[in-house]
Amino acid sequence: VTENRSDGEDLHLYATPREQRFRRFASLEFEGQLYMTPYDFIQAVTSDEPKRAKKWRSLSKQELNQILMETPPVWKGSSKLFRNLNEKGVISYTEYLFLLCILTKPHAGFRIAFNMFDTDGNEMVDKKEFLVLQEIFRKKNEKRERKGDEEKRAMLRLQLYGYHTSTNSVLKTEGEDLVPRSYWDTLRRSTSQALFSDFAERADEISSSLSDTTLLVHFFGKKGKAELNFEDFYRFMDNLQTEVLEIEFLSYSNGMNTISEEDFAHILLRYTNVENTASYLENMRCMIPEEKGITFEEFRSFFQFLNNLEDFTIAMQMYNFASRSIGQDEFKRAVYVATGVKLSPHLVNTVFKIFDVDRDDQLSYKEFIGIMKDRLNRGFR
């Protein structure tokens, strides 16, 4: 059974850009709630548009159970997990947001994320603690819901969260500011507040009303009784970052060990607000006439650096680099001091040749960091 997406296109009027993207790439529906497959998720973070027909396939309870039965435990995870699962998995909207958070965070942030979920401080995360994020992300969206057709908003909540009407909030909202925040900041600020809420009393009710997902079974087992330790949590997050980078790299490498400097530039400039990318590419071709290639290790090290962009920005400001341009040696040293990541001389030279528009062999804050902030968050800051 399939449902044509055009029937619910007017719901886009009530959806945020992230919600719209999730609805556009999701391919499964179960009891009114939409889900992505692992394949859908990979497409959503590496492609501009989905490659499938615009219909949601309705899953039966038996089909869902079969998918979950085939989900591997967390200790069998790898950097090919999502590719191996392919269509045999279900990812909810809140899990989609969580996975997006992972992709843009430095390794040092993994411990912070784990501690946010570990609400009782026993160095383990159980299923109930992990489900706090469901409530936190839902509440963030409810605060920004547009006024209007209550029926349409209820339909959207059903698609994204699996229930028809708003439940009692875990979070206290009285007196809170409504300044827009990232989902990461919302999670970081709100988990401690959830400790003093009625979530513990309602955890069983909330848990029983939600369908299990591939991520829940992967983390907590088929019976939901297993607990997640930091080592397994860290490995999962590191594997996910590596997998997405491998997919992007392989899409340009054609089976070779390197991608061209021009392909590297294409990948960096995707999802940014740069309007005339041709000028950047032409600039790089003139400055690097002979192709040497970028290895996967160089490629990965650069994106590890991007995930530490905030720390790098602070380091530049402390050295007063933000108000003036810097050379390649200064840039490489600032990256290492701020993030611990060592970038190869060739990679640094390539980055300079891409973004050094005025060709003075210096890089300014405007030329680089502003653009990279958009790329880091894949266009959804």
N, C-alpha and C positions, 0 to 999 in steps of 0.2 A: 504494500500500500504506500502510495506517495502523496505528498501534498505540494501543490504548486506554490512556489514562494511568492508569486505575484499576488496571491490572495491576501498576503499580509504585508505588502509593500508599504501601505500607509503607516504601519507601525514604525517605520524608519523616522517618521516625524517626531516620535517620542524617544528615540534611541540616541545614545551618545556615539561618537565616531568608533570607539572600541566595540560597542554593542553592535553597531552596524556591520563592522568587519567580521565579528564572530558569526552573526546571522548569515552573512554572505558566504563564508567558507564552511560552516557546519553542514553536515550531510545526513545526520541521523536525528530521529525524534522518538522519544519514548514517553508515553503517558503525558504528552503535551510539552515536554521539556526538550530543548534542542541540545545536541551533543556534537562535538568534533570527533573524528577518528584521529589517531596519531598522524596519518597521512595528511588529513585536513590541516592539522596544526603546523606541520612542516611547510605546507603550501602557504599558510597564512603569514608565516614569518620570512619566507624566501621568495614569494611571488606577489605580483601586483593584483592579479585576479585569479579566482579559482578555475581549475581546468575541467570541471565537471558540469553536467546539466543542472539547471537551477531548480532542483527538487530535493525535498527532505524525505529520506526513506524511513518508514515507520518500523521500529524494532518490536518484535514480540518478546514477552518475558522469557521464553525459552531461548531465543536468539541471544538476548542480553546475558543470560546465565551461562550460555556456552562460551561467549566472548570472555567473561570474567573467569571462567574455569581455566582458560588457556593463558591467563595473565601470569608471567613469571614473578617469583618473589624478588624482593629488592636486592638480595645478595647475588642474584643472577643478572643484575643490570649491566649495561655496557654502553659504549658510545654509538651503538647501532640499535638501541632499544626501540626507538620510534620507527625506524626503517624496518626492523624485523616484525614489529606488530602490524605495521601498515594499516589495513582497514579493520583489523581485529582489536578494537579498543574504543572506549568512550571517554571523552574529556568534557567536563561541564564548563560553564562560562566562568565561574569563580576560579576553577583550576587553570583555565586559559590565562586569566589575569595573573595568577600566581606564577605560571611558567614564563610569562613575559617579564615579570619582575626578575626572575632568575637570570634571564638572558642578558640583563643590563647591569648585573651586580658583580663587584670584585670578589675574589675568593675570601677576602677578610670579612665580607658581608655575610658569608654563609653561616658563620657562627652566630651573628646577630639574628639572622632569620630563624635559626634553630632555637635560640633562647627565647624568641618571641612566642614560638609555639609551645615551648616547654614551660607551661604556666605553673606547674607545681615544683619545678626546679629539681627533678630527680634524674636529670641528664638523659631522659627518654621522652619521646613524644608518642602519645597514644592517639587513637582515632578521634576521640571526643575533643582533644586539644587541637588537633588539626582542623576540625570542623568549625573552630572559632572563626577562621578566615572566611567561611561561607557567610556568617552573620555580619562580619565587619565590612566586607566588600558590598554585601547587599545594602547595608545601612548607608554606606557612602553614596550608592546610587539613588536610594530613596530620597536623600537630602537634596539631590539635584534634579529629581524628576520634574518634568514640565507639567504645569497645570493644564487641565483640559479634560478630554474624554476619559473618565475613570475606567470604562470597560476596555478601552484600548491599552491603557497603562497596566491593567490587570492581566491582559493577554500577554503583554511583553514580559511582565514578571514571571508568568507561568513558563514562557519559553526559556527564560534565562535562569530561573531559580527553582522551578518545579512546583510552585504553589500559586493559587489563584489570587489570594489577597495578602496584604502586608501583615506579617506576624509582629508580635511585640518585640521591640528593639532590645538588643543586648546592650547597646551603648546609650549613655546619657547624652542628650542633645541640648538640654536647656542651657542657654548662655553660650553655647559653642559658636565659634566664628564659622563662616561659610566660605573661607578662603579656599580656592581650588588647591588640592594636594594630589600628589601622585599616589598610586595604590600602595607603593612601598612605604611612603610617609604615613599614609592612613593606617596601614598595618602596624607600623612601628609605634605610632601614638596610641592606637586603640586597643592593642592586646592587653596592656596593663589595666586599662579601664574595664575590660571584659572580666577581669579577675573579680571585680566587685559587683558584678551584675548577677542576674538570675540565670545565667547560662548553665551553670552546673545543675540547677534544678530541672532545666528544660532540655538538657543534653540528650537524654534518651528519647524524648519526644521528637526533637529535631532530627536525630540520627535515624530514627525509624521512619520518618516521613520522606527521607531522601533515598534515592536509589544508589546502590554502590556503583563506583566507577573504576576504571582501570587503574587510576592513580591510587585510590583508596585500597584496592586489593593488592597492588604492587607494594605499598608501604606497610599495610597492616594485616595482610593475609586474607584468605577467603572467608574466615570467620570474624575478621575484624578485631581479633584479640591480641595480635602481635604488637610490639612496640618498636619504634624507630630510634636507633642511636645516631649520634652525630656523624660517625664515620660513614655509615650508609647514606645518610642525608647529604653529606658533602660529596660523596662519590656520584650520587644521582645528579646533583646540580652541575658538577664539573663535566660529567658525561653529556648532559643536555647541551651545555655551551659548546663542547667539542663537536657534538653531532651536527648542530646547525652550521657551525663554521666549516666542517668537512663537506656538507652538502653544498654550501655556497662555493667553496673552493673547487670541488669536483665538477660543478656545473660549468666552469670555465677552463679547467685543466685538460680536458679531453684525454684523460688517462695518463698525462705526463706528471712529472714531479714538481713542476712549477707552473705558475700562470704568468702572463705577460704583465709588465708594468701598466699597460693601458687597461687590461682587464681589472687589475687591482684598483685603478682609479675609478672604473665604472662601478665596482662594488661599493667603494667608499662614498661615491656621490649619489647612490640610490637612497631614496627616502629622505633627502635633504631638501631645503628650500632653494637650492641653487637653480636658477632659471636657465642660464646659458652654460650647460656642462661642456659644450663643444669647445669653448675658449680654454677651459681647464685642460681638456684632453689635447688640444692643439699645442698649448704651452708645454705640456709634458713631452710630447713627441719631439718638439724642437730641442728641448733641454736634455733628453735622453735618447739620442739617435740610435744607439745600439742596445738591443734588448738583451738583458741578462736573466730576467725572470725573478719571481718572488716564490720562495718555498712555502710549504704549509706551516712550518715552524715559525717563519717570519710573519706570515699571515696571522697565525694564532697569537703570537706575542703582541702584535699591534692591537688586536681587538681586546686582549687582556688589559693593555694600557688604556684603551677607550673606556673600559668598565671602571677604571680608576680616574676618570677625567676630572671629577670634582676635586680630588686630592692634588692632581697636577695643577689645576687652576689656582688652588690656594698657594701652592709652592711658587708659581709664577708671580703671584701678587706679593708674596713675601720678599722675593728677589727683585721686586719692582719691574719684572719683565712685562707685566700686563700693559704698562704704559709705553713700552718701546718694543721694537722688533728684536728677535734673538736669532743667533746663528745655529748651525747644526750641532756643534759641540755643546753649546749651552742647552739646547733642546734635549739632546740625548742624556746629558747629566741630570737635568731637571726631571725627566721621565724616570730615571733610575732612582733618584733620591725620593721622589714622591710616591712611586708605585712599586719599586723593586724589580721592574721589568727592564731587561736589557734589549734594546733594539739594535739590529745590525746596522753598520754604516750605510750599506746599500739601501736598506729600507728607509732610513732617515732621509737619505738623499732623494729617494723616490717621492716621499711625502712632501719634501720641500719643493721639488720640481712641479708637483701637482698644484700646490696651494700658493706658491710664491708667484702671484700674478704679475707683480711689477718687476720680477726677475732681478732682485737685488740680493739674492741668496740669504734673505732674512725672512722670518715668519712672524706675522703680527697676530695678536689676539683675534682681531676681526677676520683675518684670512683663514684662520684654522679652527679655533675653539668654538666659535659661534656655529659654524657649519657642522662640526663633529657632534655637538650636542643633539642636533636633529638626527644624525645618522645613528647615534648610540641608541636612541629610542625608536628607531625605525619609523619615523614620521608620526609617532603617536605620543608626543610629550604631553 
